Amino acid sequence: MFNIGERIITAEDFQRILYENEKIEIPEPVKNKIVKNFSFLQSFHQDKIIYGINTGLGPMAQYRIDVADRINLQYNAIRSHASGCGEPVDPLYVRSALVVLLNNFLQGHSGIHPEVVELIKEFINRDITPLVPEHGGVGASGDLVQLAHIGLALIGEGDVHSNGTILPADKALEQNQLKPISVHIREGLSIINGTCFMTGTGMVNLLHAKNILSWTLLACAMINEIVRSFDDSFSKELNQVKLHPGQNAVAGAIREILSDSKLIRKREDHFYNHSHDNKYIIADKVQEYYSIRCVPQILGPVYDTLEQAEKILVNEANSSCDNPMIDDDHQNIFHGGNFHGDYISFEMDKIKIATTKLSILLERQINYIMNDKLNGKLPPFVNLGKLGVNFGMQGAQFTATSTVAENQSLSYPNYLHSIPNNNDNQDIVSMGTNSALLAKKVIDNTYQVLAIELLSLVQAIDYMNIENRLSSRTKLAYSRIRNIVPRFEEDTIKYNEIKGIKDYLCSHFEKIY
């Protein structure tokens, strides 16, 4: 049981809640903070002009709202903004957004009634996730559109995913003996304000980007074993003279993976410790291609990017991103722009670019494995069947190349796509939700490319008959992939095999670094 609001919520907490179904509880002191904040707002807002309580929203803030219309204003804020289009977002990402929304509210700066946090908690614990379309948010007044669809479910309207089916929210609430929230003062605006949807999506993206990096480190170690690389490319001595933490972490991780490999060679044994004849051509390859020996330099920036993104995401997930901010400690209400999503938008673009660069590395390694003229060790397309009759991994290479090309097209920074809207009230916006969803697409694509590389690598290992000389870590990875797709010589239908490996990677989180 995770006591939310009691301490900083971390990426590891999200992983346990989302993937290990850890339940959430709200401790009494945290609940008391919500009660105290709500009580302050209840007494403070009388006879004052406060945005979104007795004024209209956005450019209509200059319109005073009569007491009789204030509750209706809050419901209208949810209903009118529930205008998203496109395919529904995967419920897992919506559930992550609910965790962020709950934790943001538990900071005690939104003036909401305690029943709101109780119902969000029940949604998370019972796996009731509002149906949220992918298109609509510009990420400036936060995720207005996506959060409005969450708000619909909380007031008993719209649709939800529950028990594997889509059904009306009121029916799901009834089945679970739950009641929709009521509006008391500003619950409608509080729910739709903020960066919770982009942050929740971003947190899932982070977990998967880190997982992809871990599996990629295993794949990079494996290809170095296949080509019988020299160990100095990953040596501490070489890498420590570059002062980047990521490069040194990647090099250290690969050294650890390969520590008991019987295939990696020492340069001293081949080039330093004995004399050489005067032949013009050196039989041994002196240095491998960049995609093999420059892994620390290429994946080091990816590592550093993910480390920085985690700090930003954790900060945002533990922030209060409402407007206005209800401050019972200072007995005041502050108006501003904490709903603006630039922090998350920028990090999602960086994750997207880093993951695309990682996918480019994978594609180059796949090309190396496929091209017998480059590797000089394997048959074309690691074809273990009859050359000319069978095709091996040829078709899969097309898919890898095409998918990486799509990643490259998707990786222009969405952070720079500010388009003014809302009668120019929102004259500069973050596009954070778009950034997060595009990063999700790039991550999904990269899983596919990684699956193709791993299948190619295990085929190469079988051709060379080196399974028993692999390191213990790469041999385990080899066995796990072979449990999904056995060795093949005759051509088989590949798309289900690639999907099987991809699904396995998505659900088995590795922690290499």
Secondary structure, DSSP 8 states (H G I E B T S, - for coil): -EETTSS---HHHHHHHHHS---EE--HHHHHHHHHHHHHHHHHSTTS--TTTSB-SGGGTTSB--GGGHHHHHHHHHHHH---EEEE--HHHHHHHHHHHHHHHTTS-S---HHHHHHHHHHHHTT-EE--EEE---SSSSSHHHHHHHHHHHTT-SEEEETTEEEEHHHHHHHTT------SSSHHHHHHSSSHHHHHHHHHHHHHHHHHHHHHHHHHHHHHHHTT-BGGGG-HHHHTTS--HHHHHHHHHHHHHTTT-SS-B-HIIIIISS-----SS-SS-SS--HHHH-HHHHHHHHHHHHHHHHHHHHHHHTS---SSEEETTTTEEE-S-TT--HHHHHHHHHHHHHHHHHHHHHHHHHHHHH-HHHHSSS-GGG--S-BTTB-TTHHHHHHHHHHHHHHHHHTS-GGG----BTTTTB-S---HHHHHHHHHHHHHHHHHHHHHHHHHHHHHHHHHT-GGGS-HHHHHHHHHHHHHS---SS---HHHHHHHHHHHHHHS-----
